[in-house]
Amino acid sequence: MNENFSLGPATGIGSLPGTDVREAAKTVTGTFEGPETGMPHLPELPARGPGADMIGRTAGMLVELYARVEPSGWRIGDRPGRDTKRATSWLGEDLDALEEFTQEYEGPLKVQAVGPWTLAAALELKNGEAALSDPGACRDLAGSLAEGLRAHIEDVRRRVPGAEVVLQLDEPSLVSVLRGQVKTASGYRTHRAVDRQVVEATLRDVIGAHGPDGPVVVHSCAPDVPFALLRRAGAAAVSFDFSLLTERDDDAIGEAVEAGTRLLAGVVPGTDGPLSDPAGSVMGVRTLWRRLGLNPGLLTDAVSVTPSCGLAGASPAYARAALAHCVRAARSLADNPE
């Protein structure tokens, strides 16, 4: 893994409210202008409907696997239908808008997709059960996703030649997959827990789709993020909801930081509410650093400030304020790491 990359002091998670693609791209690139202020990212606007949601959006990236919307959710089908085409079309519009607002941009630029295990937990096979129920289907899905991500990243590089593309894999269901907590179609049972080594190996393969030097962030806003597993799988950074950390996570976080893993600390609430002063938002990060006995000088290299999760459920005004607040909170952390 390339240790010389930078994620910048702040960034967003991915989703934003509303349906105006250009406005979203303008907001993100205007707030995160590059290495000094933060890392811009490709906005996701799930309010547009099926195909703009995170599962449908990623399903549209798959190679030689297709999905359609059923009343129960997204289901793998035999051929591309209107749902897949809609997802692909919206992603193209999003990339057009991002390209427009990143002319001559140089620096890190983040794109997001659902990771292989959350995808396997969400996508249904023809029998209505999750792909998670079939190890062969999980392998096929991961292989198709890796191919799709390679093509997506190449497209972004063509459109924004000065970008250092950072890939974020969203894995909100990862802990449920590891613990055997994903419900079956009937809702009365759960799928068996997947072996940790299989989970790790599959993640390693998909992370590898970004090439040997391509930084990959794994994001989960669920409790008990498996920091050590993600680090071993090759994640360069882990993105998480800071409010869900407990002291049980201390050792894993300390080891991750010392091994060079970056932390994207979700300290700004993702839904409307009062925002504290910037220093207050990162007070917990400073406290954690002291508790772990880590060098305060490492803080700005090791930590980027983000919202706690995506902002799709926020009002447009709050979403803009929250992203700007991330930049100010990061600046506070840099100015006063102790």
Contacts in CASP RR format, 6 or more apart in sequence:
PFRMAT RR
TARGET T0000
AUTHOR 0000-0000-0000
METHOD contacts of the structure
MODEL  1
MNENFSLGPATGIGSLPGTDVREAAKTVTGTFEGPETGMPHLPELPARGP
GADMIGRTAGMLVELYARVEPSGWRIGDRPGRDTKRATSWLGEDLDALEE
FTQEYEGPLKVQAVGPWTLAAALELKNGEAALSDPGACRDLAGSLAEGLR
AHIEDVRRRVPGAEVVLQLDEPSLVSVLRGQVKTASGYRTHRAVDRQVVE
ATLRDVIGAHGPDGPVVVHSCAPDVPFALLRRAGAAAVSFDFSLLTERDD
DAIGEAVEAGTRLLAGVVPGTDGPLSDPAGSVMGVRTLWRRLGLNPGLLT
DAVSVTPSCGLAGASPAYARAALAHCVRAARSLADNPE
1 212 0 8 1.000
1 213 0 8 1.000
1 214 0 8 1.000
1 215 0 8 1.000
1 234 0 8 1.000
1 236 0 8 1.000
2 212 0 8 1.000
2 213 0 8 1.000
2 214 0 8 1.000
2 215 0 8 1.000
2 236 0 8 1.000
3 260 0 8 1.000
5 108 0 8 1.000
5 164 0 8 1.000
5 166 0 8 1.000
5 213 0 8 1.000
5 214 0 8 1.000
5 215 0 8 1.000
5 236 0 8 1.000
6 35 0 8 1.000
6 107 0 8 1.000
6 108 0 8 1.000
7 39 0 8 1.000
7 108 0 8 1.000
7 110 0 8 1.000
7 166 0 8 1.000
7 215 0 8 1.000
7 217 0 8 1.000
7 237 0 8 1.000
7 262 0 8 1.000
7 264 0 8 1.000
7 304 0 8 1.000
8 34 0 8 1.000
8 35 0 8 1.000
8 38 0 8 1.000
8 39 0 8 1.000
8 108 0 8 1.000
8 304 0 8 1.000
9 36 0 8 1.000
9 37 0 8 1.000
9 38 0 8 1.000
9 300 0 8 1.000
9 304 0 8 1.000
9 305 0 8 1.000
9 327 0 8 1.000
9 330 0 8 1.000
9 331 0 8 1.000
9 333 0 8 1.000
9 334 0 8 1.000
10 32 0 8 1.000
10 37 0 8 1.000
10 38 0 8 1.000
10 39 0 8 1.000
10 304 0 8 1.000
10 305 0 8 1.000
10 306 0 8 1.000
10 326 0 8 1.000
10 327 0 8 1.000
10 329 0 8 1.000
10 330 0 8 1.000
11 32 0 8 1.000
11 38 0 8 1.000
11 39 0 8 1.000
11 40 0 8 1.000
11 41 0 8 1.000
11 110 0 8 1.000
11 264 0 8 1.000
11 304 0 8 1.000
11 306 0 8 1.000
11 326 0 8 1.000
12 28 0 8 1.000
12 32 0 8 1.000
12 41 0 8 1.000
12 110 0 8 1.000
12 306 0 8 1.000
12 307 0 8 1.000
12 310 0 8 1.000
12 311 0 8 1.000
12 323 0 8 1.000
12 326 0 8 1.000
13 112 0 8 1.000
13 168 0 8 1.000
13 219 0 8 1.000
13 221 0 8 1.000
13 239 0 8 1.000
13 306 0 8 1.000
13 307 0 8 1.000
13 309 0 8 1.000
13 310 0 8 1.000
13 311 0 8 1.000
14 41 0 8 1.000
14 42 0 8 1.000
14 43 0 8 1.000
14 44 0 8 1.000
14 110 0 8 1.000
14 112 0 8 1.000
14 168 0 8 1.000
14 310 0 8 1.000
14 311 0 8 1.000
15 43 0 8 1.000
15 44 0 8 1.000
15 45 0 8 1.000
15 46 0 8 1.000
15 54 0 8 1.000
15 310 0 8 1.000
15 311 0 8 1.000
15 312 0 8 1.000
15 313 0 8 1.000
16 24 0 8 1.000
16 27 0 8 1.000
16 28 0 8 1.000
16 43 0 8 1.000
16 44 0 8 1.000
16 45 0 8 1.000
16 310 0 8 1.000
16 311 0 8 1.000
16 312 0 8 1.000
16 316 0 8 1.000
16 319 0 8 1.000
17 45 0 8 1.000
17 47 0 8 1.000
17 311 0 8 1.000
17 312 0 8 1.000
17 313 0 8 1.000
17 314 0 8 1.000
17 315 0 8 1.000
17 316 0 8 1.000
17 319 0 8 1.000
18 24 0 8 1.000
18 45 0 8 1.000
18 47 0 8 1.000
18 48 0 8 1.000
18 316 0 8 1.000
19 45 0 8 1.000
19 47 0 8 1.000
19 48 0 8 1.000
20 45 0 8 1.000
21 43 0 8 1.000
21 45 0 8 1.000
21 93 0 8 1.000
21 94 0 8 1.000
21 96 0 8 1.000
21 97 0 8 1.000
22 97 0 8 1.000
22 100 0 8 1.000
22 101 0 8 1.000
24 43 0 8 1.000
24 45 0 8 1.000
24 94 0 8 1.000
24 97 0 8 1.000
25 43 0 8 1.000
25 94 0 8 1.000
25 97 0 8 1.000
25 98 0 8 1.000
25 100 0 8 1.000
25 101 0 8 1.000
26 101 0 8 1.000
27 43 0 8 1.000
27 319 0 8 1.000
27 320 0 8 1.000
27 323 0 8 1.000
28 40 0 8 1.000
28 41 0 8 1.000
28 43 0 8 1.000
28 323 0 8 1.000
29 40 0 8 1.000
29 98 0 8 1.000
29 101 0 8 1.000
29 102 0 8 1.000
29 105 0 8 1.000
30 40 0 8 1.000
30 101 0 8 1.000
31 37 0 8 1.000
31 38 0 8 1.000
31 40 0 8 1.000
31 320 0 8 1.000
31 323 0 8 1.000
31 324 0 8 1.000
31 326 0 8 1.000
31 327 0 8 1.000
32 38 0 8 1.000
32 39 0 8 1.000
32 40 0 8 1.000
32 41 0 8 1.000
32 323 0 8 1.000
32 327 0 8 1.000
33 40 0 8 1.000
34 40 0 8 1.000
34 105 0 8 1.000
34 107 0 8 1.000
34 108 0 8 1.000
35 107 0 8 1.000
35 108 0 8 1.000
37 327 0 8 1.000
38 304 0 8 1.000
38 327 0 8 1.000
38 330 0 8 1.000
39 107 0 8 1.000
39 108 0 8 1.000
39 109 0 8 1.000
39 110 0 8 1.000
39 166 0 8 1.000
39 304 0 8 1.000
40 98 0 8 1.000
40 102 0 8 1.000
40 105 0 8 1.000
40 109 0 8 1.000
40 110 0 8 1.000
41 109 0 8 1.000
41 110 0 8 1.000
41 111 0 8 1.000
41 112 0 8 1.000
41 168 0 8 1.000
42 94 0 8 1.000
42 95 0 8 1.000
42 98 0 8 1.000
42 109 0 8 1.000
42 110 0 8 1.000
42 111 0 8 1.000
42 112 0 8 1.000
42 156 0 8 1.000
43 94 0 8 1.000
43 97 0 8 1.000
43 98 0 8 1.000
44 52 0 8 1.000
44 54 0 8 1.000
44 57 0 8 1.000
44 94 0 8 1.000
44 112 0 8 1.000
44 312 0 8 1.000
45 52 0 8 1.000
45 90 0 8 1.000
45 94 0 8 1.000
45 312 0 8 1.000
46 52 0 8 1.000
46 53 0 8 1.000
46 54 0 8 1.000
46 312 0 8 1.000
47 312 0 8 1.000
48 90 0 8 1.000
50 56 0 8 1.000
50 69 0 8 1.000
50 74 0 8 1.000
50 83 0 8 1.000
50 86 0 8 1.000
51 57 0 8 1.000
51 59 0 8 1.000
51 60 0 8 1.000
51 69 0 8 1.000
51 83 0 8 1.000
51 86 0 8 1.000
51 87 0 8 1.000
51 90 0 8 1.000
52 87 0 8 1.000
52 90 0 8 1.000
54 112 0 8 1.000
54 114 0 8 1.000
54 170 0 8 1.000
55 73 0 8 1.000
55 74 0 8 1.000
55 114 0 8 1.000
55 119 0 8 1.000
55 122 0 8 1.000
55 123 0 8 1.000
56 67 0 8 1.000
56 74 0 8 1.000
56 83 0 8 1.000
56 87 0 8 1.000
57 87 0 8 1.000
57 90 0 8 1.000
57 91 0 8 1.000
57 113 0 8 1.000
57 114 0 8 1.000
58 113 0 8 1.000
58 114 0 8 1.000
58 115 0 8 1.000
58 119 0 8 1.000
58 145 0 8 1.000
59 65 0 8 1.000
59 66 0 8 1.000
59 67 0 8 1.000
59 74 0 8 1.000
59 84 0 8 1.000
59 87 0 8 1.000
59 119 0 8 1.000
59 123 0 8 1.000
60 67 0 8 1.000
60 84 0 8 1.000
60 87 0 8 1.000
60 88 0 8 1.000
60 91 0 8 1.000
61 91 0 8 1.000
61 113 0 8 1.000
61 145 0 8 1.000
61 148 0 8 1.000
61 149 0 8 1.000
61 151 0 8 1.000
61 152 0 8 1.000
62 141 0 8 1.000
62 144 0 8 1.000
62 145 0 8 1.000
62 148 0 8 1.000
63 144 0 8 1.000
63 147 0 8 1.000
63 148 0 8 1.000
63 151 0 8 1.000
64 144 0 8 1.000
64 147 0 8 1.000
65 76 0 8 1.000
65 140 0 8 1.000
65 141 0 8 1.000
65 144 0 8 1.000
66 76 0 8 1.000
66 77 0 8 1.000
66 78 0 8 1.000
66 79 0 8 1.000
66 80 0 8 1.000
66 81 0 8 1.000
66 84 0 8 1.000
67 74 0 8 1.000
67 75 0 8 1.000
67 76 0 8 1.000
67 77 0 8 1.000
67 83 0 8 1.000
67 84 0 8 1.000
67 123 0 8 1.000
68 74 0 8 1.000
68 75 0 8 1.000
68 77 0 8 1.000
68 81 0 8 1.000
68 82 0 8 1.000
68 83 0 8 1.000
68 84 0 8 1.000
69 75 0 8 1.000
69 83 0 8 1.000
70 124 0 8 1.000
72 124 0 8 1.000
72 128 0 8 1.000
72 185 0 8 1.000
73 122 0 8 1.000
73 124 0 8 1.000
74 83 0 8 1.000
74 122 0 8 1.000
74 123 0 8 1.000
74 124 0 8 1.000
75 123 0 8 1.000
75 124 0 8 1.000
75 125 0 8 1.000
75 126 0 8 1.000
75 128 0 8 1.000
76 123 0 8 1.000
76 124 0 8 1.000
76 125 0 8 1.000
76 126 0 8 1.000
76 131 0 8 1.000
76 137 0 8 1.000
77 126 0 8 1.000
91 152 0 8 1.000
95 155 0 8 1.000
95 156 0 8 1.000
95 159 0 8 1.000
98 159 0 8 1.000
98 160 0 8 1.000
99 159 0 8 1.000
99 160 0 8 1.000
102 109 0 8 1.000
102 159 0 8 1.000
102 160 0 8 1.000
102 163 0 8 1.000
105 160 0 8 1.000
105 162 0 8 1.000
105 163 0 8 1.000
106 162 0 8 1.000
106 163 0 8 1.000
107 162 0 8 1.000
107 163 0 8 1.000
107 164 0 8 1.000
108 163 0 8 1.000
108 164 0 8 1.000
108 166 0 8 1.000
108 215 0 8 1.000
109 156 0 8 1.000
109 160 0 8 1.000
109 163 0 8 1.000
109 164 0 8 1.000
109 165 0 8 1.000
109 166 0 8 1.000
110 165 0 8 1.000
110 166 0 8 1.000
110 167 0 8 1.000
110 168 0 8 1.000
110 217 0 8 1.000
111 152 0 8 1.000
111 153 0 8 1.000
111 156 0 8 1.000
111 165 0 8 1.000
111 166 0 8 1.000
111 167 0 8 1.000
111 168 0 8 1.000
112 167 0 8 1.000
112 168 0 8 1.000
112 169 0 8 1.000
112 170 0 8 1.000
112 219 0 8 1.000
113 145 0 8 1.000
113 149 0 8 1.000
113 152 0 8 1.000
113 167 0 8 1.000
113 168 0 8 1.000
113 169 0 8 1.000
113 170 0 8 1.000
114 122 0 8 1.000
114 169 0 8 1.000
114 170 0 8 1.000
114 171 0 8 1.000
115 145 0 8 1.000
115 169 0 8 1.000
115 170 0 8 1.000
115 171 0 8 1.000
115 203 0 8 1.000
115 206 0 8 1.000
115 218 0 8 1.000
116 138 0 8 1.000
116 141 0 8 1.000
116 142 0 8 1.000
116 145 0 8 1.000
116 169 0 8 1.000
116 202 0 8 1.000
116 203 0 8 1.000
116 206 0 8 1.000
117 132 0 8 1.000
117 171 0 8 1.000
117 173 0 8 1.000
117 174 0 8 1.000
117 177 0 8 1.000
117 194 0 8 1.000
117 199 0 8 1.000
117 202 0 8 1.000
117 203 0 8 1.000
118 170 0 8 1.000
118 171 0 8 1.000
118 172 0 8 1.000
118 173 0 8 1.000
118 174 0 8 1.000
118 177 0 8 1.000
119 131 0 8 1.000
119 141 0 8 1.000
119 145 0 8 1.000
120 130 0 8 1.000
120 131 0 8 1.000
120 132 0 8 1.000
120 137 0 8 1.000
120 138 0 8 1.000
120 141 0 8 1.000
120 142 0 8 1.000
120 177 0 8 1.000
121 130 0 8 1.000
121 131 0 8 1.000
121 132 0 8 1.000
121 173 0 8 1.000
121 176 0 8 1.000
121 177 0 8 1.000
121 182 0 8 1.000
121 191 0 8 1.000
122 130 0 8 1.000
122 173 0 8 1.000
123 130 0 8 1.000
123 131 0 8 1.000
123 141 0 8 1.000
124 130 0 8 1.000
124 131 0 8 1.000
124 185 0 8 1.000
125 131 0 8 1.000
125 133 0 8 1.000
125 134 0 8 1.000
125 137 0 8 1.000
128 185 0 8 1.000
129 184 0 8 1.000
129 185 0 8 1.000
130 182 0 8 1.000
130 184 0 8 1.000
130 185 0 8 1.000
130 191 0 8 1.000
131 137 0 8 1.000
131 138 0 8 1.000
131 141 0 8 1.000
132 138 0 8 1.000
132 177 0 8 1.000
132 182 0 8 1.000
132 191 0 8 1.000
132 194 0 8 1.000
133 184 0 8 1.000
133 191 0 8 1.000
135 198 0 8 1.000
138 194 0 8 1.000
138 202 0 8 1.000
139 202 0 8 1.000
142 202 0 8 1.000
142 205 0 8 1.000
142 206 0 8 1.000
143 205 0 8 1.000
143 206 0 8 1.000
145 206 0 8 1.000
145 209 0 8 1.000
146 205 0 8 1.000
146 206 0 8 1.000
146 208 0 8 1.000
146 209 0 8 1.000
147 209 0 8 1.000
148 209 0 8 1.000
149 167 0 8 1.000
149 206 0 8 1.000
149 209 0 8 1.000
149 210 0 8 1.000
150 209 0 8 1.000
150 210 0 8 1.000
153 165 0 8 1.000
153 167 0 8 1.000
153 209 0 8 1.000
153 210 0 8 1.000
156 163 0 8 1.000
156 165 0 8 1.000
157 163 0 8 1.000
157 165 0 8 1.000
164 215 0 8 1.000
165 210 0 8 1.000
165 214 0 8 1.000
166 214 0 8 1.000
166 215 0 8 1.000
166 216 0 8 1.000
166 217 0 8 1.000
167 209 0 8 1.000
167 210 0 8 1.000
167 214 0 8 1.000
167 215 0 8 1.000
167 216 0 8 1.000
167 217 0 8 1.000
168 216 0 8 1.000
168 217 0 8 1.000
168 218 0 8 1.000
168 219 0 8 1.000
168 239 0 8 1.000
169 203 0 8 1.000
169 206 0 8 1.000
169 207 0 8 1.000
169 216 0 8 1.000
169 217 0 8 1.000
169 218 0 8 1.000
169 219 0 8 1.000
170 219 0 8 1.000
170 220 0 8 1.000
171 218 0 8 1.000
171 219 0 8 1.000
171 220 0 8 1.000
172 219 0 8 1.000
172 220 0 8 1.000
172 221 0 8 1.000
172 222 0 8 1.000
173 182 0 8 1.000
173 222 0 8 1.000
174 199 0 8 1.000
174 218 0 8 1.000
174 220 0 8 1.000
174 222 0 8 1.000
174 225 0 8 1.000
174 226 0 8 1.000
175 181 0 8 1.000
175 220 0 8 1.000
175 222 0 8 1.000
175 223 0 8 1.000
175 224 0 8 1.000
175 225 0 8 1.000
175 226 0 8 1.000
176 182 0 8 1.000
176 222 0 8 1.000
177 193 0 8 1.000
177 194 0 8 1.000
177 199 0 8 1.000
178 193 0 8 1.000
178 194 0 8 1.000
178 196 0 8 1.000
178 199 0 8 1.000
178 226 0 8 1.000
179 193 0 8 1.000
180 190 0 8 1.000
180 191 0 8 1.000
180 192 0 8 1.000
180 193 0 8 1.000
180 194 0 8 1.000
181 190 0 8 1.000
182 190 0 8 1.000
182 191 0 8 1.000
183 189 0 8 1.000
183 190 0 8 1.000
183 191 0 8 1.000
184 190 0 8 1.000
184 191 0 8 1.000
196 229 0 8 1.000
199 229 0 8 1.000
200 229 0 8 1.000
200 232 0 8 1.000
200 233 0 8 1.000
201 233 0 8 1.000
203 218 0 8 1.000
203 229 0 8 1.000
203 230 0 8 1.000
203 233 0 8 1.000
203 234 0 8 1.000
203 235 0 8 1.000
204 232 0 8 1.000
204 233 0 8 1.000
204 234 0 8 1.000
207 216 0 8 1.000
207 218 0 8 1.000
207 233 0 8 1.000
207 234 0 8 1.000
207 235 0 8 1.000
208 216 0 8 1.000
208 234 0 8 1.000
210 216 0 8 1.000
214 236 0 8 1.000
215 236 0 8 1.000
215 237 0 8 1.000
216 234 0 8 1.000
216 235 0 8 1.000
216 236 0 8 1.000
216 237 0 8 1.000
217 235 0 8 1.000
217 236 0 8 1.000
217 237 0 8 1.000
217 238 0 8 1.000
217 239 0 8 1.000
217 262 0 8 1.000
217 264 0 8 1.000
218 230 0 8 1.000
218 233 0 8 1.000
218 235 0 8 1.000
218 237 0 8 1.000
218 238 0 8 1.000
218 239 0 8 1.000
219 238 0 8 1.000
219 239 0 8 1.000
219 240 0 8 1.000
219 264 0 8 1.000
220 238 0 8 1.000
220 239 0 8 1.000
220 240 0 8 1.000
221 240 0 8 1.000
221 241 0 8 1.000
221 244 0 8 1.000
221 308 0 8 1.000
221 309 0 8 1.000
221 310 0 8 1.000
222 241 0 8 1.000
222 244 0 8 1.000
223 244 0 8 1.000
223 246 0 8 1.000
224 248 0 8 1.000
224 249 0 8 1.000
225 238 0 8 1.000
225 240 0 8 1.000
225 244 0 8 1.000
225 249 0 8 1.000
226 252 0 8 1.000
227 238 0 8 1.000
227 249 0 8 1.000
227 252 0 8 1.000
227 253 0 8 1.000
227 255 0 8 1.000
227 256 0 8 1.000
227 261 0 8 1.000
228 252 0 8 1.000
228 255 0 8 1.000
228 256 0 8 1.000
230 238 0 8 1.000
230 261 0 8 1.000
231 238 0 8 1.000
231 255 0 8 1.000
231 256 0 8 1.000
231 259 0 8 1.000
231 261 0 8 1.000
235 261 0 8 1.000
236 261 0 8 1.000
236 262 0 8 1.000
237 261 0 8 1.000
237 262 0 8 1.000
237 263 0 8 1.000
237 264 0 8 1.000
237 304 0 8 1.000
238 256 0 8 1.000
238 261 0 8 1.000
238 262 0 8 1.000
238 263 0 8 1.000
238 264 0 8 1.000
239 263 0 8 1.000
239 264 0 8 1.000
239 266 0 8 1.000
239 306 0 8 1.000
240 263 0 8 1.000
240 264 0 8 1.000
240 265 0 8 1.000
240 266 0 8 1.000
241 266 0 8 1.000
241 308 0 8 1.000
241 309 0 8 1.000
242 265 0 8 1.000
242 266 0 8 1.000
242 267 0 8 1.000
242 284 0 8 1.000
242 285 0 8 1.000
242 308 0 8 1.000
243 266 0 8 1.000
243 267 0 8 1.000
243 308 0 8 1.000
245 253 0 8 1.000
245 288 0 8 1.000
247 291 0 8 1.000
250 288 0 8 1.000
250 291 0 8 1.000
250 292 0 8 1.000
253 263 0 8 1.000
253 288 0 8 1.000
253 292 0 8 1.000
254 292 0 8 1.000
254 294 0 8 1.000
256 263 0 8 1.000
257 263 0 8 1.000
257 292 0 8 1.000
257 294 0 8 1.000
257 298 0 8 1.000
257 302 0 8 1.000
258 294 0 8 1.000
260 302 0 8 1.000
262 301 0 8 1.000
262 302 0 8 1.000
262 303 0 8 1.000
262 304 0 8 1.000
263 302 0 8 1.000
263 303 0 8 1.000
263 304 0 8 1.000
264 303 0 8 1.000
264 304 0 8 1.000
264 306 0 8 1.000
265 282 0 8 1.000
265 285 0 8 1.000
265 303 0 8 1.000
265 304 0 8 1.000
265 305 0 8 1.000
265 306 0 8 1.000
266 305 0 8 1.000
266 306 0 8 1.000
266 307 0 8 1.000
266 308 0 8 1.000
266 309 0 8 1.000
267 281 0 8 1.000
267 282 0 8 1.000
267 284 0 8 1.000
267 285 0 8 1.000
267 305 0 8 1.000
267 306 0 8 1.000
267 308 0 8 1.000
267 329 0 8 1.000
268 275 0 8 1.000
268 281 0 8 1.000
268 305 0 8 1.000
268 306 0 8 1.000
268 307 0 8 1.000
268 308 0 8 1.000
268 322 0 8 1.000
268 325 0 8 1.000
268 326 0 8 1.000
268 329 0 8 1.000
269 275 0 8 1.000
269 307 0 8 1.000
269 308 0 8 1.000
269 322 0 8 1.000
270 307 0 8 1.000
270 308 0 8 1.000
270 309 0 8 1.000
270 310 0 8 1.000
270 311 0 8 1.000
270 313 0 8 1.000
270 314 0 8 1.000
270 322 0 8 1.000
271 313 0 8 1.000
271 314 0 8 1.000
271 318 0 8 1.000
272 314 0 8 1.000
272 315 0 8 1.000
272 318 0 8 1.000
273 318 0 8 1.000
275 281 0 8 1.000
275 321 0 8 1.000
275 322 0 8 1.000
275 325 0 8 1.000
278 325 0 8 1.000
278 328 0 8 1.000
278 329 0 8 1.000
278 331 0 8 1.000
278 332 0 8 1.000
279 329 0 8 1.000
279 332 0 8 1.000
279 336 0 8 1.000
280 329 0 8 1.000
280 332 0 8 1.000
281 305 0 8 1.000
281 325 0 8 1.000
281 329 0 8 1.000
281 332 0 8 1.000
282 305 0 8 1.000
282 329 0 8 1.000
282 330 0 8 1.000
282 332 0 8 1.000
282 333 0 8 1.000
285 299 0 8 1.000
285 303 0 8 1.000
285 305 0 8 1.000
285 333 0 8 1.000
286 296 0 8 1.000
286 299 0 8 1.000
286 333 0 8 1.000
286 337 0 8 1.000
286 338 0 8 1.000
289 296 0 8 1.000
289 298 0 8 1.000
289 299 0 8 1.000
289 337 0 8 1.000
290 338 0 8 1.000
294 302 0 8 1.000
296 337 0 8 1.000
296 338 0 8 1.000
297 337 0 8 1.000
299 333 0 8 1.000
299 334 0 8 1.000
299 337 0 8 1.000
300 330 0 8 1.000
300 333 0 8 1.000
300 334 0 8 1.000
300 337 0 8 1.000
303 333 0 8 1.000
304 330 0 8 1.000
305 326 0 8 1.000
305 327 0 8 1.000
305 329 0 8 1.000
305 330 0 8 1.000
305 333 0 8 1.000
306 326 0 8 1.000
307 322 0 8 1.000
307 323 0 8 1.000
307 326 0 8 1.000
311 318 0 8 1.000
311 319 0 8 1.000
311 322 0 8 1.000
311 323 0 8 1.000
314 322 0 8 1.000
END
